[in-house]
Amino acid sequence: MALVTVGIIALTAIAYFRSRSDDPGLTSEVALVLTVLLGGLAMQRPGLAAGVGVALTVLLAARTRCA
């Protein structure tokens, strides 16, 4: 799990630095890393992962879109 998480973080960082002039936000990148971590949590504590996933979804849906 640690290796997968490090790989996702590395690939996400590369994608962010390649496209930061187009989209300066980090929301998608952070959501991707949190999704990977939630997948790992779901293997051990599915109820907790479901609750955190719902909270993450609410936070992402409530954010304002920048122009």
Backbone as a chain_set.jsonl record, in Angstrom:
{"seq": "MALVTVGIIALTAIAYFRSRSDDPGLTSEVALVLTVLLGGLAMQRPGLAAGVGVALTVLLAARTRCA", "coords": {"N": [[0.827, -1.186, 0.0], [1.944, 1.215, 0.769], [3.866, 1.588, -1.211], [2.286, 1.848, -3.513], [0.886, 4.179, -2.853], [2.993, 6.067, -2.713], [3.814, 5.952, -5.373], [1.501, 6.938, -6.685], [1.416, 9.515, -5.606], [3.808, 10.542, -6.65], [3.331, 10.414, -9.457], [1.11, 12.099, -9.567], [2.226, 14.511, -8.707], [4.003, 15.018, -10.809], [2.158, 15.332, -12.926], [0.827, 17.594, -11.984], [2.837, 19.591, -12.003], [3.338, 19.707, -14.717], [0.995, 20.771, -15.745], [0.347, 23.076, -14.368], [0.251, 25.708, -15.266], [-2.059, 25.829, -16.748], [-4.112, 25.064, -14.957], [-4.252, 26.193, -11.862], [-5.102, 25.064, -9.461], [-5.203, 22.633, -6.755], [-7.047, 20.774, -6.085], [-8.064, 18.477, -7.482], [-5.805, 16.844, -7.559], [-5.253, 16.393, -4.842], [-7.624, 15.104, -4.134], [-7.347, 12.764, -5.63], [-5.141, 11.465, -4.379], [-6.203, 11.15, -1.8], [-8.296, 9.416, -2.404], [-6.931, 7.077, -3.084], [-5.789, 6.502, -0.594], [-8.139, 6.122, 0.865], [-9.049, 3.792, -0.337], [-7.184, 1.942, 0.611], [-7.761, 2.131, 3.353], [-10.317, 1.112, 3.338], [-9.93, -1.584, 3.113], [-9.271, -2.444, 5.658], [-10.977, -1.13, 7.52], [-13.932, -0.83, 6.611], [-16.357, 0.548, 7.23], [-15.557, 2.976, 8.408], [-14.077, 4.008, 6.278], [-16.124, 4.389, 4.418], [-17.62, 6.419, 5.663], [-15.704, 8.511, 5.771], [-15.303, 8.808, 3.062], [-17.818, 9.756, 2.225], [-17.824, 12.206, 3.597], [-15.65, 13.444, 2.321], [-16.674, 13.631, -0.262], [-18.814, 15.403, 0.148], [-17.386, 17.705, 0.91], [-15.931, 18.215, -1.449], [-18.033, 18.695, -3.229], [-19.105, 20.986, -2.142], [-17.286, 22.982, -2.555], [-16.281, 26.095, -4.057], [-16.256, 26.998, -7.463], [-13.541, 28.213, -9.237], [-12.967, 30.889, -11.518]], "CA": [[0.0, 0.0, 0.0], [2.834, 2.38, 0.83], [4.489, 1.742, -2.527], [1.26, 2.36, -4.421], [0.626, 5.568, -2.476], [4.137, 6.865, -3.142], [3.74, 6.02, -6.834], [0.414, 7.842, -7.064], [1.837, 10.877, -5.258], [4.831, 10.955, -7.616], [2.681, 10.67, -10.74], [0.259, 13.266, -9.409], [3.105, 15.691, -8.664], [4.472, 15.254, -12.179], [1.03, 15.863, -13.696], [0.543, 18.951, -11.524], [3.872, 20.509, -12.475], [3.227, 19.847, -16.175], [-0.216, 21.493, -16.144], [-0.01, 24.123, -13.414], [-0.057, 26.973, -15.936], [-3.451, 25.739, -17.206], [-5.015, 24.941, -13.812], [-3.411, 26.384, -10.678], [-5.678, 24.422, -8.281], [-4.693, 21.328, -6.326], [-8.161, 19.981, -5.582], [-8.129, 17.17, -8.145], [-4.644, 16.06, -7.169], [-5.447, 15.972, -3.451], [-8.716, 14.13, -4.139], [-6.815, 11.505, -6.149], [-4.331, 10.833, -3.336], [-7.109, 10.727, -0.735], [-9.042, 8.256, -2.89], [-6.05, 5.915, -2.93], [-5.703, 6.208, 0.836], [-9.433, 5.568, 1.273], [-9.086, 2.406, -0.802], [-6.418, 1.159, 1.579], [-8.511, 2.1, 4.606], [-11.5, 0.263, 3.143], [-9.547, -2.987, 3.293], [-9.211, -2.738, 7.086], [-12.124, -0.563, 8.237], [-14.836, -0.37, 5.556], [-17.338, 1.515, 7.72], [-14.869, 4.251, 8.561], [-13.748, 4.484, 4.933], [-17.36, 4.882, 3.807], [-17.937, 7.704, 6.281], [-14.727, 9.5, 5.314], [-15.587, 9.02, 1.645], [-18.986, 10.634, 2.129], [-17.388, 13.541, 4.029], [-14.817, 13.989, 1.247], [-17.576, 13.971, -1.364], [-19.541, 16.626, 0.527], [-16.438, 18.818, 0.839], [-15.636, 18.507, -2.852], [-19.23, 19.243, -3.858], [-19.398, 22.293, -1.576], [-16.276, 23.998, -2.896], [-16.673, 27.01, -5.126], [-15.458, 26.854, -8.68], [-12.914, 29.479, -9.629], [-13.107, 31.224, -12.929]], "C": [[0.874, 1.254, 0.0], [3.466, 2.647, -0.534], [3.503, 2.318, -3.544], [0.984, 3.836, -4.126], [1.756, 6.483, -2.919], [4.135, 7.021, -4.665], [2.669, 6.983, -7.312], [0.791, 9.287, -6.763], [2.861, 11.387, -6.264], [4.204, 11.282, -8.975], [1.781, 11.902, -10.693], [1.087, 14.549, -9.392], [3.627, 16.03, -10.058], [3.363, 15.87, -13.024], [0.723, 17.303, -13.282], [1.568, 19.939, -12.077], [3.834, 20.69, -13.993], [2.042, 20.713, -16.579], [-0.551, 22.659, -15.225], [-0.28, 25.464, -14.076], [-1.504, 26.992, -16.428], [-4.436, 25.776, -16.038], [-4.195, 25.058, -12.531], [-3.922, 25.666, -9.432], [-5.074, 23.057, -7.994], [-5.808, 20.373, -5.926], [-8.198, 18.588, -6.193], [-6.986, 16.273, -7.709], [-4.787, 15.537, -5.743], [-6.55, 14.921, -3.373], [-8.241, 12.771, -4.643], [-6.02, 10.765, -5.082], [-5.219, 10.343, -2.191], [-7.938, 9.516, -1.144], [-8.212, 6.984, -2.77], [-5.954, 5.523, -1.465], [-7.011, 5.63, 1.372], [-9.584, 4.116, 0.829], [-8.323, 1.485, 0.138], [-7.145, 1.04, 2.908], [-9.714, 1.17, 4.506], [-11.185, -1.219, 3.307], [-9.564, -3.386, 4.772], [-10.472, -2.306, 7.839], [-13.12, 0.008, 7.23], [-15.857, 0.666, 6.018], [-16.741, 2.903, 7.852], [-14.538, 4.845, 7.194], [-14.991, 5.032, 4.23], [-17.736, 6.249, 4.361], [-16.997, 8.805, 5.821], [-14.948, 9.808, 3.834], [-16.784, 9.941, 1.43], [-18.606, 12.065, 2.523], [-16.533, 14.205, 2.949], [-15.672, 14.415, 0.057], [-18.336, 15.261, -1.072], [-18.613, 17.838, 0.433], [-16.123, 19.202, -0.603], [-16.841, 19.138, -3.561], [-19.524, 20.657, -3.365], [-18.393, 23.371, -1.979], [-16.783, 24.874, -4.032], [-15.722, 26.843, -6.301], [-14.864, 28.209, -9.03], [-12.989, 29.667, -11.131], [-11.827, 31.063, -13.688]], "O": [[0.574, 2.231, -0.687], [3.584, 3.798, -0.957], [3.864, 3.183, -4.343], [0.863, 4.645, -5.047], [1.503, 7.565, -3.447], [4.422, 8.101, -5.182], [2.898, 7.758, -8.24], [0.52, 10.183, -7.562], [2.791, 12.541, -6.686], [4.515, 12.313, -9.571], [1.698, 12.656, -11.662], [0.699, 15.554, -9.988], [3.683, 17.2, -10.437], [3.603, 16.828, -13.758], [0.396, 18.136, -14.127], [1.199, 21.007, -12.566], [4.259, 21.729, -14.498], [2.07, 21.33, -17.644], [-1.66, 23.186, -15.305], [-0.983, 26.293, -13.497], [-2.111, 28.059, -16.516], [-5.471, 26.437, -16.116], [-3.509, 24.108, -12.155], [-3.224, 25.661, -8.419], [-4.508, 22.413, -8.877], [-5.53, 19.264, -5.471], [-8.352, 17.607, -5.466], [-7.176, 15.073, -7.51], [-4.479, 14.378, -5.467], [-6.426, 13.95, -2.626], [-8.68, 11.737, -4.14], [-6.205, 9.562, -4.898], [-5.012, 9.246, -1.671], [-8.25, 8.673, -0.302], [-8.733, 5.933, -2.398], [-6.031, 4.341, -1.13], [-6.997, 4.751, 2.234], [-10.178, 3.305, 1.539], [-8.769, 0.375, 0.426], [-7.149, -0.027, 3.523], [-10.083, 0.517, 5.482], [-12.074, -2.016, 3.608], [-9.842, -4.54, 5.1], [-10.97, -3.037, 8.694], [-13.146, 1.22, 7.018], [-16.187, 1.578, 5.26], [-17.356, 3.892, 7.452], [-14.702, 6.046, 6.979], [-14.909, 6.035, 3.521], [-18.127, 7.139, 3.606], [-17.439, 9.912, 5.515], [-14.794, 10.952, 3.409], [-16.759, 10.804, 0.553], [-19.014, 13.022, 1.865], [-16.68, 15.399, 2.691], [-15.413, 15.449, -0.558], [-18.482, 16.111, -1.95], [-19.016, 18.886, -0.071], [-16.056, 20.386, -0.933], [-16.672, 20.021, -4.403], [-20.129, 21.447, -4.089], [-18.64, 24.557, -1.757], [-17.599, 24.454, -4.853], [-14.532, 26.578, -6.128], [-15.57, 29.214, -9.113], [-13.066, 28.707, -11.897], [-11.79, 31.309, -14.894]]}, "num_chains": 1, "name": "protein.A"}
